[in-house]
């Protein structure tokens, strides 16, 4: 799996965008190849594919991909409204000064990014956070919590809004839809394989197959749910890094976004309405697990978001101020 970090980090936002796009593309390609490998393993072991007595094509692979695509596309077209309702999002009230300022900030960042004006929602919750949802830039919604509006000043709010609009402009919703299809397809294949493991067909076919292929195929199927989730989280982390770099392009102010992350980190308030299914959408992980604030390989593998400290460090480096971080435990 590609690493999220390199020893010599690009410090310019354009270089960092290019770096994150390369790593994202590589990870998605690995994910696609992994799905194909799992699908072909299931077809070989349980349906006798690629043998004279088996079907002429990879039936399980095609059917699982078709089913996962159908399920995911339903969520893709209907999920936005469901997510906003489930999280208690409400439309802006322009009679409230904070809401008017938010509307102005979103308008400015939409112009800076070249993105159509998104719908704006607010969640009445003290936890500072934000997220973007929608099928594409013409059907996008930006949602922030009242806790974020109370905690951040205008330039910090600009950084957060720019980050969320970057997700929209970078087509991250579409990319994560593809990832969800692959993740769902692997889950279907793995579940079907485990249910079929003790069938008479699998026992009959197992003896005529080469152990050099059977054992690796079984191990691949067994560990496929875990590996696929790790790959999905790796894609999600890279898109967060990319959105940070793109936000700097829009605002030309990496310190605004960096200070926003610092304040949100120090507030350490979990967002109670979030779930594991929606956590990847948010600006920072709303579940506030300890692993999300740590750097290192284990933390990288287990979180859908990069460590907040790492994101802050990279933003300060873009501002040319790495020395500002020395007193905060960052190298």
C-alpha positions as CSV (number, residue, x, y, z in Angstrom):
1,X,0.0,0.0,0.0
2,X,1.4,3.4,-0.8
3,X,2.5,5.4,2.2
4,X,0.8,8.7,3.1
5,X,4.0,10.4,3.8
6,X,7.5,10.8,2.4
7,X,10.7,11.7,4.2
8,X,11.2,14.8,2.1
9,X,7.9,16.5,2.0
10,X,6.9,18.9,-0.8
11,X,6.2,22.3,0.8
12,X,4.5,24.2,-2.0
13,X,0.7,23.6,-2.2
14,X,0.9,22.8,-5.9
15,X,3.6,20.2,-5.3
16,X,1.6,18.8,-2.5
17,X,-1.5,18.6,-4.6
18,X,0.4,16.7,-7.3
19,X,1.9,14.4,-4.7
20,X,-1.4,13.6,-3.1
21,X,-3.1,13.0,-6.5
22,X,-0.3,10.5,-7.5
23,X,-0.6,8.6,-4.2
24,X,-4.5,8.6,-4.5
25,X,-4.4,7.3,-8.0
26,X,-1.9,4.6,-7.1
27,X,-4.0,3.5,-4.1
28,X,-7.2,3.3,-6.1
29,X,-5.5,1.2,-8.8
30,X,-4.2,-1.2,-6.1
31,X,-7.7,-1.4,-4.7
32,X,-9.1,-2.2,-8.1
33,X,-6.5,-4.9,-8.7
34,X,-7.2,-6.3,-5.2
35,X,-10.9,-6.5,-6.0
36,X,-10.2,-8.4,-9.2
37,X,-7.8,-10.8,-7.4
38,X,-10.4,-11.6,-4.8
39,X,-13.1,-12.0,-7.4
40,X,-11.1,-14.4,-9.5
41,X,-10.1,-16.3,-6.4
42,X,-13.7,-16.9,-5.5
43,X,-14.6,-17.8,-9.1
44,X,-11.7,-20.3,-9.2
45,X,-12.3,-22.0,-5.9
46,X,-16.1,-22.1,-5.8
47,X,-17.3,-22.0,-9.4
48,X,-14.5,-23.8,-11.1
49,X,-13.9,-20.9,-13.4
50,X,-10.9,-21.2,-15.8
51,X,-11.4,-24.9,-16.0
52,X,-13.1,-27.0,-18.8
53,X,-16.1,-27.8,-16.6
54,X,-16.6,-24.2,-15.2
55,X,-18.4,-21.2,-16.5
56,X,-17.0,-19.3,-19.5
57,X,-16.4,-16.1,-17.5
58,X,-15.8,-14.9,-13.9
59,X,-19.5,-15.0,-12.7
60,X,-18.9,-14.2,-9.0
61,X,-16.7,-11.2,-9.9
62,X,-19.2,-9.7,-12.4
63,X,-22.3,-10.3,-10.2
64,X,-20.7,-8.9,-7.0
65,X,-19.6,-5.8,-8.9
66,X,-23.0,-5.3,-10.4
67,X,-24.8,-5.7,-7.1
68,X,-22.4,-3.4,-5.3
69,X,-22.7,-0.8,-8.0
70,X,-26.5,-0.9,-7.8
71,X,-26.5,-0.5,-4.0
72,X,-23.9,2.2,-4.0
73,X,-25.6,4.3,-6.8
74,X,-28.8,4.3,-4.9
75,X,-26.9,5.8,-2.0
76,X,-25.1,8.2,-4.4
77,X,-28.3,9.7,-5.7
78,X,-30.3,9.6,-2.4
79,X,-27.7,9.7,0.3
80,X,-27.1,13.4,0.6
81,X,-30.5,14.3,1.9
82,X,-30.5,11.3,4.2
83,X,-27.2,12.3,5.7
84,X,-28.3,15.9,6.3
85,X,-31.5,14.7,7.9
86,X,-29.8,12.1,10.1
87,X,-27.3,14.7,11.4
88,X,-30.0,17.3,12.2
89,X,-28.8,19.8,9.6
90,X,-30.9,22.9,9.2
91,X,-31.0,25.7,6.6
92,X,-29.3,29.0,7.3
93,X,-31.2,31.7,9.1
94,X,-29.8,34.9,7.7
95,X,-31.3,36.9,10.6
96,X,-28.5,35.4,12.7
97,X,-25.2,37.4,12.3
98,X,-23.1,34.2,12.4
99,X,-25.1,32.7,9.7
100,X,-24.8,35.8,7.5
101,X,-21.1,35.8,7.9
102,X,-21.0,32.1,7.0
103,X,-23.0,32.8,3.9
104,X,-20.5,35.5,2.9
105,X,-17.5,33.2,3.5
106,X,-19.0,30.4,1.4
107,X,-19.8,32.9,-1.4
108,X,-16.2,34.1,-1.4
109,X,-14.7,30.6,-1.4
110,X,-17.1,29.5,-4.1
111,X,-15.9,32.3,-6.3
112,X,-12.2,31.6,-5.4
113,X,-12.6,27.9,-6.3
114,X,-14.8,28.4,-9.4
115,X,-17.4,26.2,-7.8
116,X,-21.2,26.9,-8.1
117,X,-22.7,28.2,-4.9
118,X,-23.5,25.2,-2.7
119,X,-26.4,24.8,-0.4
120,X,-25.5,25.8,3.2
121,X,-26.6,24.1,6.3
122,X,-26.0,24.4,10.0
123,X,-26.1,21.8,12.8
124,X,-26.8,23.1,16.3
125,X,-24.1,21.3,18.2
126,X,-21.1,22.5,20.3
127,X,-18.6,20.2,18.6
128,X,-16.6,22.2,16.0
129,X,-16.8,20.4,12.7
130,X,-17.9,20.6,9.1
131,X,-18.5,18.4,6.0
132,X,-19.5,18.5,2.4
133,X,-21.9,16.1,0.6
134,X,-23.8,15.9,-2.7
135,X,-23.4,14.1,-6.0
136,X,-21.3,16.7,-7.7
137,X,-20.5,20.5,-7.6
138,X,-23.9,21.3,-9.0
139,X,-25.7,19.4,-6.2
140,X,-23.3,20.1,-3.3
141,X,-24.1,21.0,0.3
142,X,-21.7,22.5,2.9
143,X,-22.7,22.0,6.5
144,X,-21.0,23.4,9.6
145,X,-21.8,23.1,13.3
146,X,-22.6,26.1,15.5
147,X,-19.6,25.1,17.6
148,X,-17.3,25.8,14.7
149,X,-18.9,29.2,14.1
150,X,-18.5,30.1,17.8
151,X,-14.9,28.8,18.0
152,X,-13.2,30.1,14.8
153,X,-12.6,33.6,13.5
154,X,-13.4,34.6,9.9
155,X,-10.1,33.6,8.3
156,X,-10.1,30.2,10.1
157,X,-13.7,29.6,9.0
158,X,-12.6,30.5,5.4
159,X,-9.9,27.8,5.6
160,X,-12.4,25.1,6.7
161,X,-15.0,26.1,4.1
162,X,-12.3,26.1,1.4
163,X,-11.3,22.6,2.5
164,X,-14.8,21.4,2.1
165,X,-15.2,23.1,-1.3
166,X,-11.9,21.5,-2.3
167,X,-13.6,18.1,-1.7
168,X,-16.3,19.1,-4.1
169,X,-14.0,20.5,-6.8
170,X,-11.6,17.5,-6.5
171,X,-14.6,15.2,-7.1
172,X,-13.9,13.3,-3.9
173,X,-17.5,12.3,-3.5
174,X,-17.4,10.5,-6.8
175,X,-14.1,8.9,-6.0
176,X,-15.3,7.6,-2.6
177,X,-18.4,6.3,-4.4
178,X,-16.0,4.2,-6.6
179,X,-14.2,3.1,-3.4
180,X,-17.6,2.2,-1.8
181,X,-18.4,0.0,-4.9
182,X,-15.1,-1.9,-4.6
183,X,-15.5,-2.2,-0.8
184,X,-19.1,-3.4,-1.1
185,X,-18.1,-5.8,-3.9
186,X,-15.4,-7.4,-1.8
187,X,-17.7,-7.7,1.2
188,X,-20.3,-9.5,-1.0
189,X,-17.6,-11.9,-2.4
190,X,-16.1,-12.6,1.0
191,X,-19.5,-13.3,2.6
192,X,-20.6,-15.5,-0.3
193,X,-17.3,-17.4,-0.2
194,X,-17.6,-18.0,3.6
195,X,-21.2,-19.2,3.2
196,X,-20.1,-21.6,0.4
197,X,-17.0,-22.9,2.1
198,X,-18.7,-26.1,3.4
199,X,-20.8,-26.8,0.4
200,X,-20.4,-30.1,-1.4
201,X,-19.3,-28.3,-4.6
202,X,-16.4,-26.6,-2.9
203,X,-15.3,-29.8,-1.3
204,X,-15.4,-31.7,-4.6
205,X,-13.6,-29.0,-6.5
206,X,-10.9,-28.4,-3.8
207,X,-9.2,-31.8,-4.3
208,X,-8.6,-31.2,-8.1
209,X,-7.0,-27.8,-7.7
210,X,-3.4,-27.0,-7.1
211,X,-2.5,-26.3,-3.5
212,X,-0.1,-23.6,-4.8
213,X,-3.2,-21.7,-5.9
214,X,-5.8,-22.8,-3.4
215,X,-4.0,-21.8,-0.2
216,X,-3.1,-18.2,-1.4
217,X,-6.6,-17.8,-2.8
218,X,-8.2,-18.9,0.5
219,X,-5.9,-16.5,2.5
220,X,-6.8,-13.7,0.1
221,X,-10.5,-14.2,0.6
222,X,-10.2,-14.6,4.4
223,X,-8.3,-11.3,4.8
224,X,-10.1,-9.4,2.0
225,X,-12.5,-7.5,4.3
226,X,-9.7,-6.1,6.5
227,X,-7.4,-5.3,3.6
228,X,-10.2,-3.6,1.6
229,X,-11.1,-1.4,4.6
230,X,-7.5,-0.4,5.1
231,X,-7.2,0.5,1.4
232,X,-10.4,2.6,1.6
233,X,-9.1,4.5,4.6
234,X,-5.8,5.1,2.8
235,X,-7.7,6.7,-0.1
236,X,-9.7,8.8,2.4
237,X,-6.6,10.1,4.2
238,X,-5.0,11.1,0.9
239,X,-8.0,13.1,-0.1
240,X,-7.9,14.9,3.2
241,X,-4.3,15.9,2.6
242,X,-5.3,17.0,-1.0
243,X,-8.2,19.0,0.3
244,X,-5.9,20.9,2.7
245,X,-3.5,21.7,-0.1
246,X,-6.3,22.8,-2.4
247,X,-7.8,25.0,0.3
248,X,-4.5,26.8,0.6
249,X,-4.7,27.4,-3.2
250,X,-8.1,29.0,-2.7
251,X,-7.3,31.1,0.4
252,X,-3.6,31.7,-0.1
253,X,-3.5,31.5,3.7
254,X,-2.3,28.2,5.1
255,X,-2.1,29.7,8.6
256,X,-5.9,30.2,8.7
257,X,-6.5,26.5,8.1
258,X,-3.7,25.5,10.4
259,X,-5.0,27.6,13.3
260,X,-8.5,26.2,12.7
261,X,-7.2,22.7,13.1
262,X,-5.3,23.7,16.2
263,X,-8.4,25.1,17.8
264,X,-10.5,22.1,16.9
265,X,-7.9,19.7,18.2
266,X,-7.6,21.6,21.5
267,X,-11.4,21.7,21.9
268,X,-11.5,17.9,21.7
269,X,-15.3,17.7,21.5
270,X,-16.8,14.6,19.9
271,X,-19.8,15.1,17.6
272,X,-22.4,12.8,19.2
273,X,-24.7,12.4,16.1
274,X,-21.9,11.1,13.8
275,X,-21.5,7.4,13.1
276,X,-18.8,5.2,11.5
277,X,-20.8,5.4,8.3
278,X,-20.6,9.2,8.2
279,X,-17.3,9.9,10.0
280,X,-15.2,10.0,6.8
281,X,-17.2,13.0,5.6
282,X,-16.1,15.4,8.3
283,X,-13.4,18.0,8.4
284,X,-11.8,16.1,11.4
285,X,-12.9,12.7,12.7
286,X,-16.1,13.5,14.7
287,X,-15.6,10.3,16.8
288,X,-12.4,11.8,18.3
289,X,-10.5,8.5,18.8
290,X,-7.0,8.8,20.3
291,X,-5.5,7.1,17.3
292,X,-6.6,10.0,15.1
293,X,-4.3,12.4,16.9
294,X,-1.2,10.1,16.6
295,X,1.3,9.9,13.8
296,X,2.9,6.7,12.6
297,X,2.2,3.6,10.6
298,X,-0.4,2.1,13.0
299,X,-2.3,5.4,13.2
300,X,-2.2,5.8,9.5
301,X,-3.7,2.3,8.9
302,X,-6.5,2.6,11.4
303,X,-7.9,6.1,10.6
304,X,-9.9,7.6,7.8
305,X,-8.3,11.0,8.6
306,X,-4.6,11.9,8.8
307,X,-3.3,12.9,12.3
308,X,-4.3,16.4,13.0
309,X,-0.8,17.3,14.2
310,X,0.6,16.1,10.8
311,X,-1.9,18.3,8.9
312,X,-1.0,21.3,11.0
313,X,2.7,20.8,10.5
314,X,2.3,20.5,6.7
315,X,0.2,23.7,6.6
316,X,2.8,25.6,8.6
317,X,5.5,24.3,6.2
318,X,3.5,25.7,3.3
319,X,3.5,29.0,5.1
320,X,7.3,28.8,5.5
321,X,7.1,28.6,9.3
322,X,8.1,25.1,10.4
323,X,10.0,26.6,13.3
324,X,6.6,27.7,14.9
325,X,5.9,24.0,15.6
326,X,9.0,23.1,17.6
327,X,7.3,23.7,20.9
328,X,4.3,21.5,20.1
329,X,6.0,18.1,19.9
330,X,6.2,18.0,16.1
331,X,9.4,17.2,14.2
